[in-house]
Amino acid sequence: MISSQRQHLILSRLRTRGAVRITALSKELGVSAMTIRRDIADLADKGLLKRVHGGAVSTSTLLSEPLFSVKSQMDIGLKDAIAQEAVKYVAPGDVIAIGGGTTAYVFAQHLLESQQSSGITILTNSIPVAELVQALESKDVEVIVGVTTRSNSLVGPIADKVVASLRVNTVFLGTHSVSIPRGFLMPNSLEAATDMAMMDIADRTIILTDHTKWSCTSLSLFARFDQVDTVITDDGLDPDSVSKTRDLVKELVLARQAEPVQEGE
């Protein structure tokens, strides 16, 4: 396993656990403790984690907001796989929008760790995404946020008015549920309205959602299938839903989940 693959796995473990130990990573990844120490040192130099005695802990660039803590720990492998595919849809210098939700947040993490984030501008109604960008203190990424509220996502008429005055290349949105043949839904009608406002100013709309959302139900429709350009989900989606979704949406991407690391690799 090459260094970049190991380092990506280390960051993935940090997102899930908040902290990692060198001895455990050495056994889990099948490499020496010295190799793990070098990887951690390299990641620390890049500001992506903080070294502590015997291991490493997440920095503010990798930790989720407290209100995200429960959902952020769910299906993290699926979210990572979806996020890695979504990053391919961003080019350096793009002006993009990122909605609320933990899948969109994981996408933002991966994007900001990639070369595609060079010179981009991010419009977001997600406070955690905005704080993620600000924590990087990067002069190469600009973030535009609406009016701060007490929720993790900025919603309502004021937020919608701010969004309507702008324009982006691509909007990346999460969803609470996927309903065939209706479309994409959220439990909160105000959040659904803000997602619609973000779609209205975007040249392209991409939905980021794992396969479990096809079995959920929600109240408010924010997008029909014909209003969405691309849906990125994971390869755990059942064949019947894959077939029906492909008939309704312009592009369906099935992200492959990472294979478990075997001893000795």
N, C-alpha and C positions, 0 to 999 in steps of 0.2 A: 504494500500500500504506500502510495507516494505521500509526501508531506502535506500537500494541499487537501487531500482526502481526509487524512487524520485530523487536520486542523478544523475542517468543516464538521467532522463528527464530534470533536471536542466542543465546538460552539453549539451544536445541536443538543448535546448532553446538558450544557449550561442553561439553555432555554428551558429544558424540562425540569432540571433539578435545582438550578440556582447556584450550585457549587459542585466541584468535582475533585477527586483525590487522585494523585499521581499513581499510587499503587493499583487502584481499581481500574483506571484507564489503561495502564500497562497490561493488566490481565485481560481486559475486555477487548483491546485492539490487537493484542498479540505482539507487542513490541516492548523494548526495554524501557525502564523508568527514565533513563537518560534521554531517550528519544522524546518521550512525553515532556520532559522538562524543557528541552529545546523548543518544542512546538508551543508550549505555554509561554515561554520567554518571547518567542516571535509574535504571538498574538497579543501579549501584554505591550510590546513595543508599538503595536498598531493601535493600541487603545481599545481592543475588543474584549479584554478581560482584565482582572486584577489578580496578580500572583499573591498567594498566601502560603504559610508554612504547610508543606505537604500537598499543595494543590492549587486551585484557582476558584475565584468567585466571579459572578456576573458583574459587569459595570452597569451604569444607568442606561447605556446604549442597548443592553440586551435584556433588561428586566421589564416585565409588563407592569402596568399600573395595578395597584392593589385590587381595584374593582374588576380587573381582568383576570385575577389570579386563578380562579377556579376554571373558567373556560379556556384559559391559555394552556392549562395542563392536559386538556382533552384532545386526543387525536393529533398530538404534536407532529408525529411522523407524516401524517397525511397533509397537514398544513405546510410542512417543510417542502414536500414533494410538489405541491401545488404552487407554492411561492417560487420555487426554482424555475418552473415553467413560465410563470408570469413575468419574471425578470427579463426573459427573452423578448418581451413585447415593448421594452423601453429602450430608447436610444439616447446617448449622451446629448444633453441640451434640450431634451423634451420638456414640455409643460404638461404635467399630468395631475390627475385628482385621485385621491385615495379616500375611500369611505371608512365608516366605523366598523367595529367587529374585530375579533381576534385573528381571523384568517388574513384580513387586509393588513393587520398589524405585523404579522409574521412576514408577509410579503414586503412590507416596508423595511423590516430588518434585513432581509436578504438583498433587497435593492440597494440599500445604503452600504452594504458590504461589498458591492460589485462595482466594476468599472463603468457600468451603464449609468450610474448615478452622477457621473461627471457633468457639471453644469446644468443639472435639471432644476426645474421649479416645481414644487409640490403644493397643490391646493388641497387642503384636508379639513373635514369637519370632525376629525378624531383628535381629541386632546392627547391621548397617548402617542399617536404618530407624530404630532407636532412637537411634543416634548422629546421624542426620540431624535428628531432632526436637530433640535436645539442643543441636546446633550452632546452631539458630535462636535459642535462648535466649528463646523466646516464652512469656509467661505465659498465653497464650490456648489453648495446646495441651498436654495432659497425656499422657505416655507411660508405659505399664506394661510392664515387661520381666520375664521369668522369671529363672532362675538362669544366670549367665554361664558359658559353656563356651569351649573353644578353637575351636569351629566358628563359621561365620557365622550359623547358625541354631541356636536353642536347642531341643534335642530330647531325648527320653527320658522315663522315668517321672517325674522331678522336675518337668520342664517341663510334662508332661501334668497333673500334680496341681495345679500353680499355675493352669493354664488352666481346669480343671474347676470351680474355686471362683468363677469370674467369669461375666459375662453381657454380650453385645454385640448391637447391632442388626444389623450386617452383617460378614461376614468376606470378605476379598479374598485369594484364593489363586492362586499360579502353579501350573503343572504341567509335568512333564518330557515327558509324552506323553499323547495322547488316543487311546483305543482304542474303536472302534465294534464291538459295542454294549456293551463292558464298562464303560468310564468313564474315570477320570483316574488316572494312575499316577506314582509317583516311584521312582527307583532305590534309595533308602535307606528301609528298612522303618521305622526309628525316626522319620524325618521324616514318613513317611506316617501313622504313628500320631499324631503331634502335630497334623498337619493335620486328622485325624479328630476329635481332641479339641477343636480350635478350631471345627469345624463344629457339634459337639454343643452349644456354648454360644451359637450365633448364631441369630438369627431368620431370617436370609437368607444364602445362600452364593453368591458370585460368583467365577467362575473367569476369570482373565486369562491368555490364551495366544495366541501368534501361529500362523499357519496351518501352519508347518513342524512343529508338534508332532503333527499328525495322521499324520505319516510316521515318528514315533519309536516306540521300544518301551522299556518299563521293567518293573521287577520287581513293585512293590508297589502294589496298588489302594488308593486312599484315599477315592474317592467314585464312586458310580454316577451315571448321568445323572439318575435320578429323585430324587437327594439334592441336586441343584444347582438353584438358581433361575434363574441367568443365566450364560451364557458370552459373554464379550466377546473377539472375535478380530478379525482384519483382513480386508479384502475380497480378499485373495489366496487365500483358501480355495477349493478347486475346487468346482464346482456339485454334484457327486455327494456330497461330504462335507457340504456345506451342507444338502442335502436330507435326508440320513440323520441329521445332528445335530439338525435342527429337529424331526424325528419323535421324538427321544429326550429332549430337554431342554425345559424350560418356556419359556425365552426365549434366542434366539441373536441377538447384536448384531454386525454387521460394520462395524468402524470403517474409514472411508475414509482411505487414506494421503494425506499432504499432496502437493499437486501441486508439481513442481519450479518454482522461481522463475525467471521469464523476465527477460531483460535489459529494462530500461525500465519494469518494474512498480514 
